[in-house]
């Protein structure tokens, strides 16, 4: 069995959970905090999720499937990027999960967990990128508030 890696990042956002949820799941808002990424999904269990955009000068289309969702609390999806150079087979899909919890009535912690990362380098990249991405989310939500 091949070794895989995990990563976890979180951030506290000064906004109620429902406002943060909307920013995480509304494609227009996702585009604002997630490097211009175009998100397409129905947010229904078992349905596809697709991310399109440009990263470091090249276009991409990443894909996956919604594997868990609890309105206002969490969602999880599989994720495959052709940029990895790996074959598009189930064992090469990562798991990405977002969890929301309340610190206080108007404060929400967002935690992102990635698993089935294939290399230590991929884990290190994840640990660098997610805090930046979550920081963008925090800035967007708090500026809207």
CORWO-V774955 format. One record per backbone hydrogen bond with DSSP energy under -0.5 kcal/mol. NH is the residue of the N-H (numbers start at 1). CO is the residue of the C=O. Records with the same first field share a line. If there is no record, write none. Layout:
NH: CO + CO
//
This chain:
5: 117
7: 114
9: 112
11: 110
13: 108
15: 13
19: 16
20: 16
21: 17
22: 18
23: 19
24: 20
25: 21
26: 22
27: 25
29: 26
30: 26
31: 27
32: 28 + 29
33: 29
34: 30
36: 31
37: 34
38: 52
39: 37
40: 50
42: 48
46: 66
47: 44
49: 64
50: 40
51: 62
52: 38
53: 60
55: 58
58: 55
60: 53
62: 51
63: 80
64: 49
66: 47
67: 65 + 76
68: 76
70: 74
73: 70
74: 70
75: 98
76: 68
77: 96
78: 65
79: 94
80: 63
84: 81
85: 82
89: 87
92: 89
93: 90
94: 79
95: 115
96: 77
97: 113
98: 75
99: 111
100: 73
101: 109
103: 107
104: 107
107: 104
108: 13
109: 101
110: 11 + 108
111: 99 + 109
112: 9
113: 97
114: 7
115: 95
117: 5
123: 119
124: 120
125: 121
126: 122
127: 123
128: 124 + 125
129: 125
130: 126
132: 128
133: 129
134: 130
135: 131
136: 132
137: 133
138: 134
139: 135
140: 136
141: 137
142: 138
143: 139
144: 140
145: 141
//
